[in-house]
């Protein structure tokens, strides 16, 4: 899709299926239009990392270089949502609450729509990618340093309960870490995880069903579904962004929550 960047991350799709991604060292956010052309959406982003669109259409970003969570309108103008958080990845619920991972402190934050914030978990050794289940009842948190993606039940007040190591990832021979990073989910509830081995896709019971090989040597940092029908998987990997058509359709947390079909045995 695009090349010549320094380190790509944070792909996120708007309602039209256009994908936005970050080039962290260059402090830029780029937009992939429907016709495939790539342009700069915002500059001087504070080394923006994870991105996610909210239900009201704004693009939220972890400006880790400034320890801020910011939101961009359609023109690229930003406003500060929260400060004092060295965020890596984030996700927004239909109600407007944000969950943010902060790897240096091993914390997961909840930023409510009214601006109040609190730490809702400290149990994941190296929290990185964060995502909602399609029905928005569960929060998934990837452990970069281990081999699990954790699952939490979201409570009515936004707090987390009953956390457990759930999705069991494969490791490169001799390694003790999966390097699990960004994630996305499809309408059947399958989870796609960017890892050191490639993009591992897991069924709802937590089992890896297959691994898409890395498109080039290096780190697959993040993934998302995009395109007009949300059936194209976009992956950020090193200095490039790649895409691949799949027989699956992605789910955005910004859209109406859906109940996936009951998984088979």
matplotlib code that plots the C-alpha trace (Angstrom):
import matplotlib.pyplot as plt

x = [0.0, 2.8, 6.5, 9.4, 8.3, 10.5, 8.1, 4.4, 1.8, -1.8, -4.0, -7.6, -10.5, -13.2, -16.8, -16.0, -13.2, -10.4, -7.4, -5.3, -1.9, 1.0, 4.7, 5.9, 9.5, 8.3, 5.3, 2.8, -0.6, -1.3, -4.6, -5.2, -8.0, -10.6, -8.6, -5.4, -3.6, -1.7, -1.6, -0.5, -3.5, -1.6, 1.9, 3.7, 1.5, 3.7, 5.0, 1.4, 1.2, -2.1, -5.2, -8.9, -12.1, -14.8, -18.6, -18.8, -16.3, -13.2, -9.8, -8.3, -4.5, -1.9, 0.5, 3.1, 5.8, 3.7, 2.0, -1.4, -4.5, -5.8, -8.7, -8.6, -11.6, -12.0, -9.7, -6.8, -7.2, -6.5, -7.8, -6.4, -8.6, -6.3, -2.8, -0.2, -0.6, 2.2, -0.3, 0.5, -2.9, -6.5, -10.1, -13.4, -16.7, -20.1, -20.7, -17.6, -15.3, -11.7, -9.4, -5.7, -2.7, 0.5, 3.3, 5.9, 3.7, 2.0, -1.4, -4.7, -6.5, -10.2, -10.9, -14.6, -16.6, -16.7, -12.9, -12.3, -9.7, -8.7, -6.5, -8.6, -5.9, -2.4, -2.3, -0.9, 2.9, 3.4, 0.0, 0.1, -2.7, -6.2, -9.6, -13.3, -15.1, -17.8, -20.6, -18.5, -18.9, -15.2, -11.9, -8.9, -5.4, -2.3, 0.7, 3.8, 6.2, 4.2, 2.1, -1.4, -4.1, -6.0, -9.8, -11.8, -15.5, -16.5, -18.7, -21.6, -19.4, -16.6, -14.3, -12.9, -13.6, -12.7, -9.5, -7.9, -5.2, -7.4, -6.0, -3.0, -0.5, 2.3, 6.0, 9.1, 11.3, 13.5, 11.5, 9.5, 7.5, 4.9, 5.5, 1.7, 0.8, -2.2, -5.4, -8.6, -11.7, -14.2, -18.0, -17.6, -15.6, -12.3, -9.3, -6.3, -3.1, 0.1, 2.9, 6.6, 5.6, 3.1, -0.6, -2.1, -5.9, -7.8, -11.3, -13.6, -12.6, -9.1, -7.3, -5.0, -6.5, -3.7, -0.8, -0.4, 3.3, 5.0, 4.9, 8.6, 11.3, 10.8, 7.9, 4.2, 3.1, -0.7, -3.6, -7.1, -9.9, -10.7, -11.9, -15.5, -16.7, -14.3, -12.9, -9.3, -6.8, -4.2, -1.0, 1.8, 5.2, 8.4, 8.8, 5.7, 1.9, 0.4, -3.1, -4.6, -8.2, -9.8, -13.0, -14.0, -15.5, -14.1, -15.9, -15.2, -15.8, -17.2, -20.2, -23.2, -22.1, -23.0, -23.4, -21.2, -22.6, -22.0, -18.7, -18.5, -16.5]
y = [0.0, 2.4, 2.4, 4.6, 5.2, 4.8, 2.7, 2.2, 1.5, 2.0, 1.3, 2.2, 2.5, 5.2, 4.5, 4.5, 2.0, 4.5, 3.4, 5.8, 4.8, 6.4, 6.8, 7.1, 8.4, 11.1, 12.1, 11.8, 10.2, 9.1, 8.4, 5.7, 6.8, 4.6, 4.7, 3.5, 6.9, 7.8, 11.3, 13.0, 13.6, 15.2, 16.2, 16.9, 14.2, 13.7, 10.4, 9.1, 5.3, 3.5, 4.9, 4.2, 5.9, 6.7, 6.4, 10.2, 9.9, 11.5, 9.7, 9.0, 8.7, 7.8, 10.7, 8.8, 11.5, 14.0, 11.4, 12.5, 11.0, 13.2, 13.3, 14.6, 16.0, 15.5, 18.4, 17.0, 19.5, 17.8, 18.3, 16.8, 14.1, 13.1, 13.8, 11.9, 8.6, 7.1, 5.2, 2.5, 1.4, 2.3, 1.4, 3.2, 1.8, 2.8, 4.8, 6.8, 5.3, 4.7, 1.9, 2.6, 0.4, 1.8, -0.7, 1.2, 1.0, -2.3, -0.6, -0.5, 2.9, 3.7, 7.2, 7.9, 10.2, 12.8, 13.0, 11.1, 8.4, 5.4, 2.4, -0.7, -3.4, -4.1, -7.9, -8.1, -8.3, -6.2, -4.8, -3.7, -4.2, -3.6, -4.4, -5.0, -8.2, -7.6, -7.5, -5.1, -7.3, -8.3, -6.4, -8.1, -7.1, -8.5, -9.4, -8.5, -10.3, -13.6, -15.9, -14.9, -12.4, -11.7, -11.5, -9.3, -8.9, -5.3, -4.2, -1.7, 1.1, 0.3, -1.5, -4.9, -8.3, -12.0, -11.4, -14.5, -15.6, -16.7, -16.7, -19.1, -17.9, -19.7, -18.6, -18.6, -21.5, -20.7, -17.5, -16.9, -14.0, -13.7, -9.9, -9.7, -6.2, -4.7, -6.7, -6.7, -8.9, -10.1, -10.7, -14.3, -13.3, -14.4, -12.4, -11.4, -10.7, -9.1, -11.2, -12.0, -15.1, -13.2, -12.5, -15.2, -15.7, -17.3, -18.6, -17.5, -20.4, -19.0, -21.4, -20.3, -21.5, -20.3, -17.8, -15.4, -15.1, -11.7, -9.8, -8.9, -9.4, -7.3, -6.5, -6.8, -4.1, -3.8, -4.9, -3.7, -4.4, -1.7, -1.2, -0.4, -3.9, -4.2, -7.4, -6.2, -6.8, -4.0, -4.6, -2.3, -3.9, -1.9, 0.7, -0.4, -0.9, -4.1, -5.3, -8.7, -9.6, -12.1, -14.2, -12.4, -9.1, -6.9, -5.2, -1.6, -0.7, 2.6, 0.8, -0.9, -3.9, -7.3, -10.8, -13.3, -16.8, -19.4, -21.1, -24.7, -27.3]
z = [0.0, 0.9, 1.6, 2.6, 6.2, 9.3, 11.5, 10.7, 13.4, 14.5, 11.5, 12.0, 9.5, 9.3, 8.4, 4.7, 5.0, 4.6, 6.7, 8.8, 10.1, 12.0, 11.1, 14.7, 14.3, 11.8, 14.0, 11.1, 10.6, 7.0, 5.3, 2.7, 0.4, -1.2, -4.5, -2.6, -2.7, 0.5, 1.9, 5.1, 7.4, 10.4, 11.3, 14.6, 16.3, 19.4, 18.0, 17.7, 18.1, 18.4, 16.6, 16.8, 15.5, 17.9, 17.3, 16.7, 13.8, 15.5, 15.3, 18.7, 19.1, 21.8, 21.5, 23.5, 23.0, 25.0, 27.3, 26.0, 24.5, 21.7, 19.2, 15.6, 13.7, 10.0, 9.2, 11.2, 14.1, 17.5, 21.0, 24.2, 25.8, 28.7, 29.9, 32.0, 30.2, 28.1, 25.9, 23.4, 22.1, 22.7, 21.9, 22.3, 23.3, 21.8, 25.0, 24.5, 27.1, 26.2, 27.3, 26.9, 27.5, 29.2, 28.9, 31.0, 34.1, 33.2, 33.5, 31.5, 31.9, 31.6, 30.4, 30.7, 28.4, 31.2, 31.2, 34.5, 34.4, 36.5, 36.3, 35.7, 35.5, 36.5, 35.9, 32.4, 32.4, 29.3, 28.1, 24.4, 21.9, 23.3, 21.6, 22.3, 21.4, 18.6, 21.2, 23.4, 26.5, 26.7, 26.6, 25.1, 26.1, 24.4, 26.5, 24.4, 26.7, 27.0, 24.8, 25.9, 25.0, 28.2, 28.3, 30.8, 31.4, 31.1, 34.0, 33.8, 35.3, 32.8, 35.3, 34.4, 36.1, 35.8, 33.8, 32.5, 30.0, 27.1, 23.6, 23.5, 20.9, 19.1, 19.7, 17.5, 18.4, 21.4, 22.3, 25.4, 24.0, 21.3, 20.7, 20.6, 19.5, 17.6, 17.1, 15.1, 15.1, 12.5, 12.5, 13.5, 16.6, 15.3, 16.7, 14.5, 16.4, 15.1, 16.6, 16.0, 14.0, 11.8, 12.0, 14.2, 13.9, 16.7, 17.1, 19.9, 22.2, 22.1, 19.7, 16.9, 13.6, 11.4, 10.9, 8.0, 7.3, 7.8, 4.5, 5.0, 7.6, 10.7, 13.1, 12.2, 14.6, 14.0, 11.9, 11.0, 8.5, 5.9, 2.4, 1.3, 2.5, 5.4, 4.0, 3.4, 6.2, 6.5, 8.3, 9.4, 9.1, 9.5, 6.7, 4.8, 5.0, 3.3, 2.5, 1.8, 0.8, 3.1, 3.2, 6.4, 7.3, 10.1, 13.0, 14.1, 17.7, 16.5, 14.9, 16.5, 18.6, 17.1, 18.5, 16.7, 16.0, 18.6, 17.8, 16.8, 18.6]

ax = plt.figure().add_subplot(projection="3d")
ax.plot(x, y, z, "-o")
ax.set_aspect("equal")
plt.show()
